[in-house]
Amino acid sequence: MSTPRLKKIIDYVNTEVVADIGTDHAYVPIELIKSKRALRVIASDVRQGPLYIAKGNISDSGLADKIESRLGSGLSILSPGEADTIIIAGMGGELIADILLKDEETARQAKLILQPMNSQYELRRWLIDNNYTILKEDLENEGKRIYNFLIVKSGKMQPYPRDIDYHLPPELYRHPKFCMLVDKKEREFNKIITGIERSKEPDTEKLKYYKNRINDLEIIKNDYCK
């Protein structure tokens, strides 16, 4: 069952061995083999239930000889260099960073396709601070929901010059779906601001930070989302 989000992930794969971390129902591995974008896939999940369903789907698709399922946490199910490409999708950005940190040697030997569901700002900062290069960013939507995709490899990258760039990378400014992302960030920032203002003891520094980011957003919005 491919969705626009999953199709976008698949579009960035063209290799021999892929590891899909947190595979859930194994839709991505199955499609990768069917579309010949990978020769072999390792599909893993930390939970027995989803992996059981994944095994059933793999078997039903007749691809059990090309897709191997493994139970385990993060990249611990891999040995360094075993996979050319590693997909970590559908998780929070801070969890993705934690997975990469725990098995750093394995992470640094593969192309990484990351699709964080939240904390994209924190993930970008972590990647750049820990000597990963963001090769490309992309966006896709399913209805009104917009998703971020980061293609990453090991290697030093210059930090972004402004804090807002970690929320909205300039590379995405001319993306056809960029304004959906701007709207999402605006809602996110305003929600945080409202929460702080309603607090009995408002964090004035945090409030100032997000009001400044709203100002940054307005400038970007005026230039690119007219």
C-alpha positions as CSV (number, residue, x, y, z in Angstrom):
1,M,0.0,0.0,0.0
2,S,2.1,2.9,-1.3
3,T,1.3,6.5,-0.2
4,P,2.8,9.7,-1.4
5,R,5.1,9.7,1.6
6,L,6.3,6.2,1.0
7,K,6.7,6.7,-2.7
8,K,9.0,9.7,-2.0
9,I,11.2,7.5,0.1
10,I,11.3,4.9,-2.6
11,D,12.3,7.5,-5.2
12,Y,15.6,8.1,-3.4
13,V,16.7,4.5,-3.4
14,N,18.7,3.0,-6.2
15,T,21.2,0.5,-4.8
16,E,22.0,-3.1,-4.0
17,V,21.3,-3.6,-0.3
18,V,18.8,-1.4,1.7
19,A,17.9,-1.5,5.4
20,D,14.4,-0.2,6.3
21,I,14.6,0.5,10.1
22,G,11.1,0.5,11.7
23,T,9.6,-1.2,8.6
24,D,6.2,-1.5,10.2
25,H,4.2,-3.6,7.5
26,A,7.2,-3.8,5.0
27,Y,5.4,-1.8,2.3
28,V,8.6,0.0,1.4
29,P,10.8,-3.1,1.1
30,I,8.2,-4.9,-1.0
31,E,7.9,-1.9,-3.4
32,L,11.7,-1.5,-3.6
33,I,12.1,-5.0,-4.8
34,K,9.1,-4.9,-7.1
35,S,10.4,-1.7,-8.7
36,K,13.9,-3.0,-8.9
37,R,15.3,-0.1,-7.0
38,A,17.1,-2.6,-4.7
39,L,18.4,-6.1,-5.0
40,R,18.0,-7.0,-1.4
41,V,16.3,-5.4,1.6
42,I,16.7,-5.9,5.4
43,A,13.4,-5.0,7.0
44,S,13.6,-4.5,10.8
45,D,11.3,-3.4,13.6
46,V,11.7,-3.2,17.4
47,R,8.2,-4.6,17.9
48,Q,7.3,-8.2,17.4
49,G,3.7,-7.5,16.3
50,P,4.4,-5.3,13.3
51,L,7.3,-7.5,12.3
52,Y,5.0,-10.5,12.3
53,I,2.6,-8.6,9.9
54,A,5.6,-7.6,7.8
55,K,6.7,-11.2,7.5
56,G,3.2,-12.2,6.3
57,N,3.2,-9.4,3.7
58,I,6.6,-10.3,2.5
59,S,5.6,-14.0,2.2
60,D,2.4,-13.1,0.4
61,S,4.3,-11.0,-2.1
62,G,6.6,-13.9,-2.9
63,L,9.7,-12.0,-2.0
64,A,10.9,-13.8,1.1
65,D,14.1,-14.7,-0.8
66,K,14.9,-11.0,-1.3
67,I,13.6,-9.4,1.9
68,E,15.0,-10.5,5.2
69,S,13.1,-9.5,8.4
70,R,15.0,-8.8,11.6
71,L,13.7,-8.1,15.2
72,G,15.8,-5.5,17.0
73,S,16.4,-1.9,18.0
74,G,17.7,0.7,15.5
75,L,20.9,-0.1,13.6
76,S,21.9,-2.8,16.1
77,I,20.4,-5.3,13.6
78,L,23.1,-4.4,11.1
79,S,26.8,-4.8,10.9
80,P,28.8,-1.8,9.6
81,G,28.8,-1.7,5.8
82,E,26.1,-4.4,5.4
83,A,23.6,-1.9,3.8
84,D,24.4,0.7,1.1
85,T,21.4,2.7,2.1
86,I,19.5,3.0,5.4
87,I,16.0,4.3,5.6
88,I,14.7,5.6,9.0
89,A,11.2,7.0,8.5
90,G,8.1,7.7,10.4
91,M,9.9,8.5,13.7
92,G,10.6,11.6,15.7
93,G,13.8,13.6,14.8
94,E,15.3,13.2,18.2
95,L,14.8,9.4,18.1
96,I,16.4,9.3,14.7
97,A,19.4,11.1,16.1
98,D,19.6,8.7,19.0
99,I,19.6,5.7,16.6
100,L,22.4,7.2,14.6
101,L,24.5,7.9,17.7
102,K,24.1,4.5,19.2
103,D,25.5,2.7,16.1
104,E,27.6,5.5,14.6
105,E,30.0,3.2,12.7
106,T,27.1,1.6,10.8
107,A,25.4,4.9,10.2
108,R,28.5,6.5,8.7
109,Q,29.0,3.8,6.1
110,A,25.7,4.2,4.3
111,K,23.5,6.8,2.6
112,L,20.8,7.8,5.0
113,I,17.2,8.5,4.0
114,L,15.6,10.2,7.0
115,Q,11.9,11.2,7.3
116,P,11.4,12.7,10.7
117,M,7.8,13.2,11.8
118,N,8.7,16.0,14.2
119,S,11.7,17.8,15.7
120,Q,13.2,18.4,12.3
121,Y,15.0,21.5,13.7
122,E,16.7,19.4,16.4
123,L,17.6,16.7,13.9
124,R,19.3,19.2,11.5
125,R,21.3,20.7,14.3
126,W,22.4,17.3,15.5
127,L,23.4,16.1,12.1
128,I,25.5,19.2,11.3
129,D,27.0,19.3,14.8
130,N,28.0,15.6,14.5
131,N,29.7,15.9,11.1
132,Y,26.9,14.7,8.8
133,T,26.2,16.4,5.4
134,I,22.6,17.0,4.3
135,L,22.9,16.3,0.6
136,K,19.3,17.1,-0.2
137,E,16.0,18.0,1.4
138,D,12.6,17.3,-0.1
139,L,8.9,17.7,0.8
140,E,5.7,15.7,0.1
141,N,2.2,16.0,1.4
142,E,-0.7,13.7,2.0
143,G,-3.8,15.9,2.1
144,K,-3.0,18.8,4.4
145,R,-0.1,17.1,6.1
146,I,3.4,17.9,4.9
147,Y,6.5,15.7,5.4
148,N,10.2,16.4,5.4
149,F,12.8,14.2,3.8
150,L,16.6,14.5,4.4
151,I,19.2,12.7,2.3
152,V,22.3,12.5,4.4
153,K,25.9,11.1,4.4
154,S,28.8,11.2,6.8
155,G,31.0,14.3,6.2
156,K,31.4,17.8,7.6
157,M,28.9,20.5,6.5
158,Q,29.0,24.2,7.3
159,P,26.4,25.3,9.9
160,Y,23.5,27.4,8.6
161,P,24.1,31.1,9.2
162,R,20.7,31.8,10.8
163,D,18.6,29.9,13.4
164,I,15.5,30.0,11.2
165,D,17.4,28.1,8.6
166,Y,17.3,25.0,10.8
167,H,13.5,25.3,10.8
168,L,13.2,26.2,7.1
169,P,16.3,25.4,5.1
170,P,16.9,27.9,2.2
171,E,17.2,24.9,-0.2
172,L,13.4,24.4,0.2
173,Y,12.4,28.0,-0.5
174,R,11.5,27.3,-4.2
175,H,10.0,23.8,-3.6
176,P,6.4,23.7,-5.0
177,K,5.2,22.6,-1.5
178,F,7.3,25.0,0.5
179,C,4.4,27.3,1.5
180,M,2.7,24.3,3.1
181,L,5.7,23.9,5.3
182,V,5.7,27.6,6.2
183,D,2.1,27.4,7.2
184,K,2.8,24.4,9.4
185,K,5.7,26.1,11.1
186,E,3.6,29.2,11.6
187,R,0.9,27.2,13.3
188,E,3.6,25.4,15.4
189,F,5.2,28.6,16.6
190,N,1.9,30.3,17.4
191,K,0.8,27.4,19.4
192,I,4.0,27.5,21.4
193,I,3.7,31.2,21.9
194,T,0.0,30.9,23.1
195,G,1.0,28.2,25.5
196,I,3.8,30.3,27.0
197,E,1.6,33.4,27.3
198,R,-1.1,31.4,29.1
199,S,1.5,29.9,31.6
200,K,1.4,31.1,35.2
201,E,5.2,31.7,35.0
202,P,6.0,32.5,31.3
203,D,9.4,31.7,30.0
204,T,10.3,35.1,28.7
205,E,13.4,34.0,26.8
206,K,11.6,31.2,25.1
207,L,8.7,33.6,24.3
208,K,11.1,36.1,22.8
209,Y,12.8,33.3,20.7
210,Y,9.6,32.2,19.1
211,K,8.3,35.7,18.5
212,N,11.6,36.4,16.6
213,R,11.1,33.2,14.6
214,I,7.5,34.4,13.7
215,N,9.1,37.6,12.4
216,D,11.6,35.5,10.4
217,L,8.7,33.5,9.0
218,E,6.8,36.6,7.9
219,I,9.8,37.9,5.9
220,I,10.2,34.5,4.2
221,K,6.5,34.2,3.6
222,N,6.3,37.6,2.0
223,D,9.2,36.8,-0.3
224,Y,8.2,33.2,-1.3
225,C,4.5,32.6,-0.5
226,K,2.6,35.6,-2.0
